[in-house]
Amino acid sequence: MTSEPTSLPESQIAPLAAPSTIPVAHPNPIVPEIYKAAPHSGVLWAKRIVFGLAVVAILAAAAGYGAWSSWMRGGQIANGVFIAGEPVGGLTRSEAKQRLQVRFGKLALQVETPQRPFVLGVQRLGGQLNFDGSVDKAYRFGREGNLVTNVFGVWKARETNHSLPLPIRWNKPQLRRTMWTVANQYNRKPRNATLKMGASGIHVVPDSAGRKLNVGATLMTLQKKYYVGVSSIAATTLPLAPRITAASLDGVDVELGRYTTSFDSGLWGRTRNIHVAAESVDGKILMPGQSFSFNRATGKRTWDKGYRMAHIFERKPGKNESEVVDGLAGGVCQVSSTLFNAVRKSNKKIDRKIEIVERTTHSLPVPYVPRGLDATVAWPSKDLRFRNSFKYPIYLRAGVSGSRLKISVWGRVPSDMAAGIPGAKPKAAPERHAVNF
């Protein structure tokens, strides 16, 4: 006999609790859900490792600092410190300063120019190296700041070195004076091309370029770019071009004007004086803008130069008129008067391009030129002077033949300008006249 199971009353049956979440299948059912937290755990462990290493490094550095701090107790500079590349670690301040003075006390600087270098001592240039300041700064390294900063600074210096500069102060007046000394040695004025009279005639002396050291710009470069360790700086230089080049003197020789006077060759003293003065004038060249002075060309007329006694005009004190007396260098005024008239003739042809700067007439008429067309000279009070106002050079030819004095004015005229001179035809330049006595 079987009995059926007895059912419990509903009031005693506990209801089933509904699940709080409904399980959802993982998109990748092979990877368990729990492994999703693994990356966060790896980062945490990495941070712990880094922190641990840092602690170890700090402890090691601290231990090292304690071991190395003997330099501090001994008043020395920390190991691994350099000044301008020179090791000073482990030295006292006085030892470090002495080492720097030996190493840099005779420091030299090379100033480079296109032509040549100029080697100058830094001290001669007015440079003052700040040994004391650099050594003091090196000494304070590892002694300033907090413990952590000092520890890591000293530790790093032992590994990679700690470099400090060696500042320099300039005595600017001395620096400028020294650089001007260099400039005076370097500078060269440009040389203009010119004409030169030789025994065989006239020829061109070539031009040459000049050069200049720009002192101000060079000083700025030096003060801005130089520091201990730099061996040279480039100077600022300028080329200087000549005003007159050899090419500008290329042209044809044109006689601009001439004048001839006569004299009594039987008067030996006067004749000799005319010869000597004419020789002083012959071959004189005036570049554009240059002036001629008769007194400068002949110099003081003295016996040693070959001048002799002859008739001259002389006005004595208290007299209104001059009188003829014997004097040294009588007859020279005929040369100056002949030259004046040659210039006057040239100006008639070329519209007054040779400027008469100074001329004085005699107090009495002279027999060799028309009245009012003479030019008296007396050292040093009276002179005949004129200026070349052309853009090309002119030169003088003076010669004596028998009892005749001839002076001519010539121009080295560019070919395209020669045709513009009325009545002037290019001629071969005359050979220099040899004056014979």
VOPAGU-2260 file (C-alpha; in pm, 1 decimal, decimal comma):
REM VOPAGU-2260
SITE   aa  ch    i         X         Y         Z
SITE  MET   A    0       0,0       0,0       0,0
SITE  THR   A    1     129,0     310,7    -106,0
SITE  SER   A    2      74,8     650,4      33,5
SITE  GLU   A    3      78,4     974,4    -169,5
SITE  PRO   A    4     316,3    1244,6     -72,9
SITE  THR   A    5     186,0    1493,7     167,2
SITE  SER   A    6     167,3    1850,9      30,6
SITE  LEU   A    7     272,9    2148,2     247,0
SITE  PRO   A    8      37,0    2431,0     290,4
SITE  GLU   A    9      95,6    2725,9      54,0
SITE  SER   A   10     159,2    2949,2     348,1
SITE  GLN   A   11     469,4    2749,5     430,9
SITE  ILE   A   12     611,7    2751,5      83,8
SITE  ALA   A   13     881,9    3028,3      49,5
SITE  PRO   A   14     855,5    3217,6    -279,2
SITE  LEU   A   15    1157,6    3201,1    -516,2
SITE  ALA   A   16    1352,0    3531,3    -524,5
SITE  ALA   A   17    1386,6    3691,1    -869,0
SITE  PRO   A   18    1746,5    3726,2    -980,5
SITE  SER   A   19    1880,0    4086,2    -955,5
SITE  THR   A   20    2050,0    4060,7   -1295,8
SITE  ILE   A   21    1980,0    3852,9   -1592,1
SITE  PRO   A   22    2293,5    3671,1   -1713,9
SITE  VAL   A   23    2395,2    3783,1   -2062,5
SITE  ALA   A   24    2616,9    3572,6   -2279,1
SITE  HIS   A   25    2971,9    3719,2   -2314,4
SITE  PRO   A   26    3050,0    3832,3   -2667,9
SITE  ASN   A   27    3356,8    3619,1   -2658,6
SITE  PRO   A   28    3258,4    3324,3   -2447,7
SITE  ILE   A   29    3610,7    3184,8   -2462,8
SITE  VAL   A   30    3752,0    3479,5   -2251,2
SITE  PRO   A   31    3620,0    3460,2   -1896,4
SITE  GLU   A   32    3470,5    3777,7   -1755,8
SITE  ILE   A   33    3719,2    3789,4   -1471,7
SITE  TYR   A   34    4014,9    3862,0   -1704,0
SITE  LYS   A   35    3871,3    4201,1   -1796,0
SITE  ALA   A   36    4031,5    4346,2   -1483,1
SITE  ALA   A   37    4384,8    4219,7   -1569,3
SITE  PRO   A   38    4512,9    4536,5   -1747,0
SITE  HIS   A   39    4437,0    4755,2   -1447,1
SITE  SER   A   40    4633,8    4521,7   -1227,8
SITE  GLY   A   41    4936,1    4538,9   -1467,6
SITE  VAL   A   42    4948,6    4922,3   -1458,1
SITE  LEU   A   43    4927,7    4915,5   -1082,4
SITE  TRP   A   44    5217,4    4674,7   -1060,2
SITE  ALA   A   45    5423,4    4882,7   -1305,4
SITE  LYS   A   46    5372,4    5193,6   -1093,9
SITE  ARG   A   47    5477,0    5002,3    -787,0
SITE  ILE   A   48    5794,4    4887,3    -962,6
SITE  VAL   A   49    5883,3    5241,1   -1080,9
SITE  PHE   A   50    5824,0    5380,0    -735,3
SITE  GLY   A   51    6040,9    5109,8    -589,6
SITE  LEU   A   52    6322,3    5183,8    -829,7
SITE  ALA   A   53    6295,2    5554,9    -752,5
SITE  VAL   A   54    6321,7    5484,4    -381,7
SITE  VAL   A   55    6624,2    5266,9    -447,8
SITE  ALA   A   56    6779,4    5544,7    -661,3
SITE  ILE   A   57    6715,7    5802,2    -391,9
SITE  LEU   A   58    6865,5    5579,6    -127,4
SITE  ALA   A   59    7163,0    5504,4    -351,7
SITE  ALA   A   60    7212,6    5873,9    -432,9
SITE  ALA   A   61    7182,2    5964,2     -67,2
SITE  ALA   A   62    7432,3    5698,9      24,5
SITE  GLY   A   63    7661,0    5823,5    -253,0
SITE  TYR   A   64    7617,8    6183,2    -146,3
SITE  GLY   A   65    7717,1    6085,5     202,8
SITE  ALA   A   66    8023,4    5908,4      67,9
SITE  TRP   A   67    8118,3    6194,5    -164,8
SITE  SER   A   68    8054,9    6471,6      85,5
SITE  SER   A   69    8417,8    6460,2     189,5
SITE  TRP   A   70    8476,0    6728,6     -79,5
SITE  MET   A   71    8231,6    6949,5     107,1
SITE  ARG   A   72    8399,0    6900,8     442,1
SITE  GLY   A   73    8738,0    6965,9     284,0
SITE  GLY   A   74    8628,7    7296,7     127,0
SITE  GLN   A   75    8660,9    7161,8    -223,9
SITE  ILE   A   76    8454,5    7192,6    -539,0
SITE  ALA   A   77    8225,0    6900,4    -618,6
SITE  ASN   A   78    8361,6    6633,5    -848,4
SITE  GLY   A   79    8254,8    6655,3   -1212,1
SITE  VAL   A   80    8248,4    7035,6   -1224,8
SITE  PHE   A   81    8420,2    7205,4   -1521,6
SITE  ILE   A   82    8484,0    7574,2   -1596,8
SITE  ALA   A   83    8524,0    7654,2   -1968,0
SITE  GLY   A   84    8615,4    7289,8   -2025,8
SITE  GLU   A   85    8879,7    7285,2   -1751,0
SITE  PRO   A   86    8816,4    7032,0   -1466,1
SITE  VAL   A   87    8808,3    7195,2   -1123,6
SITE  GLY   A   88    8628,2    6923,1    -925,3
SITE  GLY   A   89    8811,3    6821,4    -610,4
SITE  LEU   A   90    9007,0    7151,1    -599,4
SITE  THR   A   91    8985,3    7427,2    -345,8
SITE  ARG   A   92    8889,9    7771,3    -465,4
SITE  SER   A   93    9247,9    7897,7    -466,3
SITE  GLU   A   94    9364,9    7585,1    -649,8
SITE  ALA   A   95    9087,9    7620,2    -906,5
SITE  LYS   A   96    9167,7    7987,1    -965,1
SITE  GLN   A   97    9537,0    7910,4   -1007,7
SITE  ARG   A   98    9458,3    7636,8   -1260,6
SITE  LEU   A   99    9234,8    7869,6   -1461,5
SITE  GLN   A  100    9498,4    8143,9   -1461,3
SITE  VAL   A  101    9761,2    7902,2   -1591,7
SITE  ARG   A  102    9523,6    7768,6   -1855,4
SITE  PHE   A  103    9365,2    8095,9   -1973,4
SITE  GLY   A  104    9597,1    8372,0   -1847,7
SITE  LYS   A  105    9765,9    8413,4   -2188,0
SITE  LEU   A  106    9458,4    8355,1   -2398,5
SITE  ALA   A  107    9487,2    8480,0   -2758,6
SITE  LEU   A  108    9225,7    8571,7   -3015,9
SITE  GLN   A  109    9273,6    8570,5   -3392,3
SITE  VAL   A  110    9100,5    8850,1   -3583,3
SITE  GLU   A  111    9049,6    8723,2   -3937,8
SITE  THR   A  112    9068,3    8956,7   -4239,3
SITE  PRO   A  113    9068,3    8866,0   -4609,7
SITE  GLN   A  114    9439,4    8949,3   -4636,6
SITE  ARG   A  115    9587,0    8812,0   -4313,4
SITE  PRO   A  116    9501,3    8718,8   -3954,2
SITE  PHE   A  117    9589,3    8941,0   -3658,2
SITE  VAL   A  118    9669,1    8743,5   -3342,4
SITE  LEU   A  119    9607,6    8947,3   -3027,2
SITE  GLY   A  120    9623,8    8865,6   -2659,8
SITE  VAL   A  121    9284,5    8889,9   -2491,6
SITE  GLN   A  122    9439,9    9098,5   -2214,8
SITE  ARG   A  123    9587,9    9336,4   -2473,1
SITE  LEU   A  124    9237,5    9374,9   -2613,5
SITE  GLY   A  125    9117,0    9477,0   -2268,2
SITE  GLY   A  126    8955,4    9143,7   -2181,4
SITE  GLN   A  127    8930,5    9061,3   -1811,8
SITE  LEU   A  128    8839,2    8701,1   -1729,0
SITE  ASN   A  129    8616,3    8665,2   -1425,3
SITE  PHE   A  130    8811,9    8388,5   -1248,9
SITE  ASP   A  131    8677,9    8471,5    -900,8
SITE  GLY   A  132    8312,5    8475,4   -1006,2
SITE  SER   A  133    8335,8    8144,8   -1192,1
SITE  VAL   A  134    8522,7    7970,8    -909,1
SITE  ASP   A  135    8273,1    8096,0    -650,9
SITE  LYS   A  136    7985,2    7967,7    -861,4
SITE  ALA   A  137    8155,4    7630,4    -898,2
SITE  TYR   A  138    8215,8    7617,5    -522,2
SITE  ARG   A  139    7848,1    7683,8    -444,4
SITE  PHE   A  140    7738,8    7394,4    -666,2
SITE  GLY   A  141    7603,6    7119,2    -437,2
SITE  ARG   A  142    7597,5    7352,1    -137,6
SITE  GLU   A  143    7290,4    7555,6    -227,3
SITE  GLY   A  144    6928,2    7446,1    -244,3
SITE  ASN   A  145    6759,8    7161,8     -61,4
SITE  LEU   A  146    6901,7    6820,3       7,8
SITE  VAL   A  147    6725,9    6648,2    -282,5
SITE  THR   A  148    6848,5    6909,5    -533,7
SITE  ASN   A  149    7204,3    6884,6    -405,5
SITE  VAL   A  150    7199,0    6504,8    -403,5
SITE  PHE   A  151    7079,0    6469,6    -759,6
SITE  GLY   A  152    7295,1    6757,7    -885,3
SITE  VAL   A  153    7616,1    6610,6    -746,7
SITE  TRP   A  154    7522,2    6260,0    -856,5
SITE  LYS   A  155    7444,3    6381,5   -1210,0
SITE  ALA   A  156    7767,3    6582,0   -1225,3
SITE  ARG   A  157    7969,5    6268,7   -1159,1
SITE  GLU   A  158    7792,8    6097,0   -1447,0
SITE  THR   A  159    7763,6    6369,8   -1713,2
SITE  ASN   A  160    7977,1    6661,7   -1581,6
SITE  HIS   A  161    7852,4    7003,3   -1478,3
SITE  SER   A  162    7990,7    7277,1   -1705,1
SITE  LEU   A  163    8018,1    7645,4   -1617,6
SITE  PRO   A  164    8128,8    7933,4   -1842,9
SITE  LEU   A  165    8419,0    8170,5   -1779,3
SITE  PRO   A  166    8269,9    8517,9   -1829,9
SITE  ILE   A  167    8477,9    8799,5   -1973,9
SITE  ARG   A  168    8445,7    9172,6   -1916,7
SITE  TRP   A  169    8582,2    9421,0   -2169,9
SITE  ASN   A  170    8762,8    9745,4   -2100,7
SITE  LYS   A  171    8593,6    9917,6   -2391,7
SITE  PRO   A  172    8831,8   10215,1   -2434,7
SITE  GLN   A  173    9129,2    9976,9   -2441,9
SITE  LEU   A  174    8944,9    9739,9   -2675,3
SITE  ARG   A  175    8873,2   10023,7   -2917,2
SITE  ARG   A  176    9231,7   10155,8   -2907,1
SITE  THR   A  177    9375,1    9812,5   -2979,1
SITE  MET   A  178    9135,9    9751,2   -3266,3
SITE  TRP   A  179    9227,4   10088,6   -3416,6
SITE  THR   A  180    9591,5    9977,7   -3402,2
SITE  VAL   A  181    9491,0    9674,5   -3606,9
SITE  ALA   A  182    9293,0    9896,4   -3844,0
SITE  ASN   A  183    9591,3   10124,2   -3899,8
SITE  GLN   A  184    9798,6    9823,3   -4001,0
SITE  TYR   A  185    9524,8    9678,8   -4221,2
SITE  ASN   A  186    9380,6    9989,2   -4385,5
SITE  ARG   A  187    9514,9   10095,9   -4721,5
SITE  LYS   A  188    9399,4   10392,0   -4922,1
SITE  PRO   A  189    9299,3   10323,8   -5280,7
SITE  ARG   A  190    9550,2   10452,2   -5533,1
SITE  ASN   A  191    9411,7   10636,4   -5829,5
SITE  ALA   A  192    9552,0   10569,7   -6169,3
SITE  THR   A  193    9763,4   10859,5   -6285,9
SITE  LEU   A  194    9984,7   10973,1   -6566,6
SITE  LYS   A  195   10360,0   10975,4   -6528,4
SITE  MET   A  196   10608,2   11155,8   -6741,1
SITE  GLY   A  197   10914,9   10958,9   -6835,0
SITE  ALA   A  198   11210,1   11012,3   -7061,8
SITE  SER   A  199   11021,3   10847,9   -7346,7
SITE  GLY   A  200   10693,6   11029,4   -7291,4
SITE  ILE   A  201   10381,7   10986,3   -7081,1
SITE  HIS   A  202   10233,5   10659,2   -6959,9
SITE  VAL   A  203    9961,2   10537,0   -6723,0
SITE  VAL   A  204   10039,8   10423,2   -6369,1
SITE  PRO   A  205    9770,6   10162,5   -6286,1
SITE  ASP   A  206    9521,3   10205,7   -6005,2
SITE  SER   A  207    9494,1    9974,5   -5704,5
SITE  ALA   A  208    9202,2    9906,4   -5472,1
SITE  GLY   A  209    9213,1    9999,1   -5105,2
SITE  ARG   A  210    9066,8    9837,1   -4797,8
SITE  LYS   A  211    8929,3    9939,9   -4461,7
SITE  LEU   A  212    8855,2    9763,0   -4135,8
SITE  ASN   A  213    8518,1    9865,4   -3992,9
SITE  VAL   A  214    8620,0    9906,4   -3629,2
SITE  GLY   A  215    8269,5    9960,0   -3488,7
SITE  ALA   A  216    8115,3    9655,5   -3657,0
SITE  THR   A  217    8414,2    9436,6   -3566,8
SITE  LEU   A  218    8390,0    9537,9   -3200,7
SITE  MET   A  219    8019,8    9454,6   -3197,1
SITE  THR   A  220    8091,4    9109,4   -3342,1
SITE  LEU   A  221    8369,9    9046,7   -3093,1
SITE  GLN   A  222    8164,0    9141,7   -2787,9
SITE  LYS   A  223    7860,8    8948,0   -2909,6
SITE  LYS   A  224    8019,7    8625,9   -3033,8
SITE  TYR   A  225    8344,1    8581,7   -2844,0
SITE  TYR   A  226    8363,7    8361,5   -2538,2
SITE  VAL   A  227    8641,3    8152,4   -2386,3
SITE  GLY   A  228    8680,3    7861,6   -2622,8
SITE  VAL   A  229    8641,6    8059,8   -2944,4
SITE  SER   A  230    8977,1    8094,8   -3115,2
SITE  SER   A  231    8890,6    8348,5   -3386,1
SITE  ILE   A  232    8632,9    8596,4   -3510,0
SITE  ALA   A  233    8582,7    8744,1   -3855,7
SITE  ALA   A  234    8650,6    9116,9   -3883,5
SITE  THR   A  235    8417,3    9336,5   -4086,1
SITE  THR   A  236    8613,2    9483,7   -4375,5
SITE  LEU   A  237    8525,7    9702,0   -4670,9
SITE  PRO   A  238    8691,3    9731,3   -5012,4
SITE  LEU   A  239    8769,0   10085,2   -5128,3
SITE  ALA   A  240    8756,5   10152,3   -5499,3
SITE  PRO   A  241    8985,6   10411,1   -5659,3
SITE  ARG   A  242    8822,4   10724,8   -5792,2
SITE  ILE   A  243    9026,2   10719,4   -6114,5
SITE  THR   A  244    9092,6   10389,3   -6285,9
SITE  ALA   A  245    9345,2   10309,1   -6554,5
SITE  ALA   A  246    9057,2   10249,9   -6794,5
SITE  SER   A  247    8933,0   10605,2   -6739,5
SITE  LEU   A  248    9272,6   10741,1   -6851,4
SITE  ASP   A  249    9254,9   10559,2   -7178,7
SITE  GLY   A  250    9227,8   10819,0   -7454,6
SITE  VAL   A  251    9422,2   11043,9   -7687,6
SITE  ASP   A  252    9666,1   11322,3   -7613,9
SITE  VAL   A  253    9535,6   11658,6   -7733,8
SITE  GLU   A  254    9725,5   11985,9   -7726,8
SITE  LEU   A  255    9481,3   12229,1   -7567,8
SITE  GLY   A  256    9689,5   12543,0   -7600,0
SITE  ARG   A  257   10043,2   12679,2   -7633,4
SITE  TYR   A  258   10233,9   13004,1   -7596,5
SITE  THR   A  259   10585,4   13108,1   -7697,0
SITE  THR   A  260   10800,7   13397,3   -7576,2
SITE  SER   A  261   11149,2   13516,6   -7670,6
SITE  PHE   A  262   11444,4   13634,6   -7464,8
SITE  ASP   A  263   11801,8   13754,1   -7513,8
SITE  SER   A  264   12009,8   13437,7   -7487,7
SITE  GLY   A  265   12319,5   13656,3   -7454,2
SITE  LEU   A  266   12214,4   13739,5   -7098,4
SITE  TRP   A  267   12370,5   13431,5   -6946,9
SITE  GLY   A  268   12226,6   13455,9   -6592,2
SITE  ARG   A  269   11871,6   13520,8   -6714,8
SITE  THR   A  270   11893,9   13244,2   -6974,1
SITE  ARG   A  271   12008,2   12994,8   -6712,7
SITE  ASN   A  272   11724,1   13090,3   -6478,8
SITE  ILE   A  273   11466,6   13041,5   -6755,8
SITE  HIS   A  274   11607,2   12696,1   -6828,1
SITE  VAL   A  275   11597,9   12589,5   -6460,4
SITE  ALA   A  276   11241,7   12716,2   -6405,5
SITE  ALA   A  277   11115,0   12562,9   -6731,3
SITE  GLU   A  278   11257,2   12226,6   -6630,2
SITE  SER   A  279   11067,4   12247,6   -6298,5
SITE  VAL   A  280   10739,1   12306,3   -6481,4
SITE  ASP   A  281   10788,2   12050,9   -6759,1
SITE  GLY   A  282   10597,9   11725,3   -6710,0
SITE  LYS   A  283   10371,5   11842,9   -6428,1
SITE  ILE   A  284   10042,9   11651,5   -6432,4
SITE  LEU   A  285    9714,2   11770,1   -6289,8
SITE  MET   A  286    9448,0   11509,6   -6227,4
SITE  PRO   A  287    9082,5   11619,2   -6225,4
SITE  GLY   A  288    9030,0   11870,5   -5945,4
SITE  GLN   A  289    9401,0   11908,2   -5874,2
SITE  SER   A  290    9570,1   12248,9   -5855,5
SITE  PHE   A  291    9905,4   12372,0   -5982,4
SITE  SER   A  292   10126,4   12615,8   -5793,1
SITE  PHE   A  293   10427,7   12769,8   -5963,5
SITE  ASN   A  294   10604,3   12828,1   -5632,0
SITE  ARG   A  295   10541,1   12470,6   -5525,2
SITE  ALA   A  296   10665,3   12337,3   -5859,3
SITE  THR   A  297   10993,0   12529,5   -5850,7
SITE  GLY   A  298   11038,5   12554,8   -5476,6
SITE  LYS   A  299   11237,2   12840,4   -5330,1
SITE  ARG   A  300   11468,5   12975,5   -5599,4
SITE  THR   A  301   11818,5   12933,3   -5456,0
SITE  TRP   A  302   12176,2   12931,8   -5580,7
SITE  ASP   A  303   12208,2   12559,8   -5499,5
SITE  LYS   A  304   11924,1   12483,7   -5740,0
SITE  GLY   A  305   12109,5   12651,0   -6022,3
SITE  TYR   A  306   11957,0   13000,6   -6019,3
SITE  ARG   A  307   12186,7   13295,3   -6086,8
SITE  MET   A  308   12182,3   13674,7   -6063,5
SITE  ALA   A  309   11987,6   13871,6   -6326,7
SITE  HIS   A  310   11767,3   14179,0   -6357,9
SITE  ILE   A  311   11451,6   14183,9   -6147,2
SITE  PHE   A  312   11185,3   14437,0   -6056,4
SITE  GLU   A  313   11210,9   14552,7   -5698,3
SITE  ARG   A  314   11006,5   14805,2   -5508,9
SITE  LYS   A  315   11205,9   14947,2   -5221,5
SITE  PRO   A  316   11043,7   15052,6   -4894,2
SITE  GLY   A  317   10882,5   15397,7   -4916,2
SITE  LYS   A  318   10882,1   15394,0   -5298,6
SITE  ASN   A  319   10566,1   15390,8   -5513,6
SITE  GLU   A  320   10725,4   15238,7   -5820,6
SITE  SER   A  321   10957,1   14943,9   -5875,1
SITE  GLU   A  322   11300,6   14974,6   -6027,4
SITE  VAL   A  323   11525,5   14732,7   -6210,1
SITE  VAL   A  324   11800,7   14585,0   -5993,2
SITE  ASP   A  325   12012,4   14270,3   -5995,3
SITE  GLY   A  326   11863,7   13982,5   -5795,4
SITE  LEU   A  327   11875,5   13604,3   -5769,9
SITE  ALA   A  328   11656,1   13412,0   -6019,7
SITE  GLY   A  329   11579,0   13709,1   -6244,4
SITE  GLY   A  330   11389,0   13592,9   -6553,9
SITE  VAL   A  331   11171,6   13332,7   -6375,6
SITE  CYS   A  332   10868,0   13556,1   -6423,3
SITE  GLN   A  333   10897,3   13505,0   -6799,8
SITE  VAL   A  334   10834,3   13133,5   -6741,5
SITE  SER   A  335   10530,8   13198,5   -6516,9
SITE  SER   A  336   10394,3   13454,1   -6765,2
SITE  THR   A  337   10441,1   13219,1   -7060,5
SITE  LEU   A  338   10261,3   12943,4   -6866,8
SITE  PHE   A  339    9974,0   13176,8   -6779,5
SITE  ASN   A  340    9922,3   13263,4   -7144,5
SITE  ALA   A  341    9931,7   12896,2   -7246,2
SITE  VAL   A  342    9650,8   12833,7   -6997,8
SITE  ARG   A  343    9466,2   13142,2   -7123,6
SITE  LYS   A  344    9490,2   13013,1   -7481,0
SITE  SER   A  345    9356,8   12676,2   -7369,5
SITE  ASN   A  346    9061,9   12840,4   -7198,3
SITE  LYS   A  347    8972,1   13027,4   -7515,3
SITE  LYS   A  348    8949,0   12696,6   -7693,9
SITE  ILE   A  349    8769,7   12500,9   -7423,1
SITE  ASP   A  350    8546,3   12756,8   -7256,8
SITE  ARG   A  351    8740,5   12830,9   -6938,6
SITE  LYS   A  352    8777,4   12483,7   -6791,4
SITE  ILE   A  353    9111,9   12563,0   -6629,1
SITE  GLU   A  354    9032,2   12791,8   -6338,7
SITE  ILE   A  355    9284,1   13066,2   -6263,0
SITE  VAL   A  356    9305,2   13075,3   -5883,2
SITE  GLU   A  357    9583,6   13333,5   -5835,1
SITE  ARG   A  358    9768,6   13572,8   -6066,5
SITE  THR   A  359    9937,2   13909,3   -6013,5
SITE  THR   A  360   10070,6   14147,5   -6280,6
SITE  HIS   A  361   10400,3   14331,1   -6258,9
SITE  SER   A  362   10412,9   14692,0   -6146,8
SITE  LEU   A  363   10597,2   14778,0   -6471,9
SITE  PRO   A  364   10547,0   14654,7   -6829,4
SITE  VAL   A  365   10752,4   14355,2   -6937,7
SITE  PRO   A  366   10891,2   14305,8   -7289,2
SITE  TYR   A  367   10801,3   13939,3   -7344,7
SITE  VAL   A  368   10415,9   13952,4   -7325,1
SITE  PRO   A  369   10151,9   14219,3   -7396,0
SITE  ARG   A  370   10073,4   14461,0   -7115,5
SITE  GLY   A  371    9839,0   14308,2   -6855,9
SITE  LEU   A  372    9901,4   13946,9   -6967,8
SITE  ASP   A  373   10196,5   13879,3   -6739,5
SITE  ALA   A  374   10211,0   13682,2   -6414,7
SITE  THR   A  375   10470,1   13781,5   -6158,0
SITE  VAL   A  376   10595,3   13540,2   -5892,3
SITE  ALA   A  377   10798,7   13601,8   -5578,1
SITE  TRP   A  378   10880,0   13348,5   -5309,6
SITE  PRO   A  379   10671,1   13300,5   -5105,2
SITE  SER   A  380   10431,5   13594,5   -5133,1
SITE  LYS   A  381   10319,5   13594,0   -5497,9
SITE  ASP   A  382   10222,4   13285,3   -5693,2
SITE  LEU   A  383   10057,9   13165,2   -6012,5
SITE  ARG   A  384    9796,5   12901,6   -5934,9
SITE  PHE   A  385    9527,6   12731,2   -6142,2
SITE  ARG   A  386    9299,1   12428,4   -6107,5
SITE  ASN   A  387    9210,7   12151,1   -6349,8
SITE  SER   A  388    8831,1   12153,5   -6373,3
SITE  PHE   A  389    8815,8   11885,3   -6642,4
SITE  LYS   A  390    8706,7   11528,1   -6590,0
SITE  TYR   A  391    9032,6   11418,4   -6747,6
SITE  PRO   A  392    9396,3   11494,0   -6661,8
SITE  ILE   A  393    9604,4   11769,4   -6813,9
SITE  TYR   A  394    9980,7   11806,4   -6822,1
SITE  LEU   A  395   10239,2   12072,3   -6907,0
SITE  ARG   A  396   10525,5   12067,0   -7155,2
SITE  ALA   A  397   10794,5   12332,3   -7130,7
SITE  GLY   A  398   11106,8   12358,4   -7344,0
SITE  VAL   A  399   11373,5   12607,2   -7445,9
SITE  SER   A  400   11514,2   12621,6   -7796,1
SITE  GLY   A  401   11774,8   12888,8   -7860,0
SITE  SER   A  402   11618,0   13215,0   -7746,1
SITE  ARG   A  403   11258,3   13088,4   -7744,2
SITE  LEU   A  404   11058,3   12947,3   -7454,1
SITE  LYS   A  405   10756,7   12735,5   -7546,6
SITE  ILE   A  406   10500,8   12603,0   -7296,7
SITE  SER   A  407   10199,1   12391,9   -7397,1
SITE  VAL   A  408    9901,3   12248,1   -7210,7
SITE  TRP   A  409    9797,4   11894,9   -7302,3
SITE  GLY   A  410    9501,5   11680,6   -7209,5
SITE  ARG   A  411    9462,8   11303,1   -7194,4
SITE  VAL   A  412    9114,4   11321,6   -7342,9
SITE  PRO   A  413    8873,4   11025,8   -7379,9
SITE  SER   A  414    8830,2   10942,8   -7747,7
SITE  ASP   A  415    8460,6   11031,6   -7751,6
SITE  MET   A  416    8533,5   11378,3   -7606,5
SITE  ALA   A  417    8827,9   11479,0   -7824,9
SITE  ALA   A  418    8602,7   11569,8   -8116,3
SITE  GLY   A  419    8422,9   11824,1   -7894,5
SITE  ILE   A  420    8730,0   12042,9   -7850,3
SITE  PRO   A  421    8717,7   12311,8   -8120,1
SITE  GLY   A  422    9017,2   12307,6   -8348,1
SITE  ALA   A  423    9190,6   12041,5   -8144,6
SITE  LYS   A  424    9329,6   11744,3   -8330,4
SITE  PRO   A  425    9472,6   11445,4   -8145,7
SITE  LYS   A  426    9850,0   11444,4   -8159,8
SITE  ALA   A  427   10120,5   11215,4   -8036,6
SITE  ALA   A  428   10226,6   11322,0   -7690,0
SITE  PRO   A  429   10562,2   11497,9   -7711,2
SITE  GLU   A  430   10865,1   11342,1   -7558,3
SITE  ARG   A  431   10995,5   11502,2   -7245,8
SITE  HIS   A  432   11226,4   11785,0   -7328,8
SITE  ALA   A  433   11578,2   11767,0   -7189,8
SITE  VAL   A  434   11697,3   12109,2   -7082,2
SITE  ASN   A  435   12062,0   12168,5   -7165,9
SITE  PHE   A  436   12281,8   12454,8   -7048,3
